[in-house]
Amino acid sequence: MSKVRIKICGLTRNQDVQVAVAEGADALGFVLYAPSPRAVTAEQAALLIKDSPAFVTTVALFVNESAEEIVRALTVCSFDLLQFHGDETPQFCRQFNRPYMKAIRVRSAEDIHRAVQQYPDAKALLLDAYVENLPGGTGQAFDWRLIPELSIPWVLAGGLNANNVADAVNQVQPFAVDVSGGVEASKGIKDRQKIKDFISEVRNVER
Ligand SMILES: O=C(O)c1ccccc1N[C@@H]1O[C@H](COP(=O)(O)O)[C@@H](O)[C@H]1O
């Protein structure tokens, strides 16, 4: 099995960024969506990633944000990748000349097939649980059996934690896994041991 990338999302504190990097996370996610309990501003994210090493991808998560605000955020903080978690169209996602990932809240295999057609230039699709009226970060998993064979890289998200991530990776073999709530002590506050356990579960499956 090839290496499964690991993204730790919803980082709000410097010490949590350092732990994620030290434990071997491949990507760090920052929620630029004010209603989220994990929200940070672009200015805060810039401070948080100031000392993050090269070869660790920094990701900005937006939910139906205006183009003007995204452009502003990108002038404040040089994120490597954009994650769109709302109803953004492909035209909207691609206008920033930055690699992007589109999150899909999965209810059926058809949702995923449609997204593959719709977002051909996305670097990856992120598959998350569908929970009515909530864009993401719900801590809910979805039925992984809905995931078809896909021709583009995809990221498994939604309700992952150290207890289920090995099963998930074994069952569906994603390009990457993304976790937020499953490695938290409370919303927005990460737990060192949970991050460590999560990453080691993924790495153990790969052996
Ligand atoms: O984390 C949030 O608060 C959030 C808010 C709005 C959209 C997405 C959000 N988080 C992303 O949701 C998935 C799953 O999170 P969880 O592991 O189930 O808590 C993940 O990609 C988060 O980055």
The ligand as a Gaussian input file, in Angstrom:
#p B3LYP/6-31G(d) Opt

LIG

0 1
 O      -14.018000      21.730000      11.370000
 C      -14.983000      22.474000      11.162000
 O      -15.481000      23.152000      12.066000
 C      -15.573000      22.542000       9.799000
 C      -16.517000      23.508000       9.554000
 C      -17.095000      23.612000       8.309000
 C      -16.734000      22.751000       7.291000
 C      -15.802000      21.766000       7.527000
 C      -15.204000      21.633000       8.764000
 N      -14.262000      20.655000       9.036000
 C      -13.915000      19.591000       8.157000
 O      -14.885000      18.550000       8.164000
 C      -14.266000      17.293000       7.922000
 C      -14.648000      16.267000       8.961000
 O      -14.354000      16.685000      10.251000
 P      -14.432000      15.660000      11.502000
 O      -13.131000      14.892000      11.493000
 O      -15.613000      14.783000      11.288000
 O      -14.530000      16.520000      12.713000
 C      -12.773000      17.573000       7.892000
 O      -12.375000      17.745000       6.556000
 C      -12.649000      18.887000       8.584000
 O      -11.549000      19.543000       8.091000

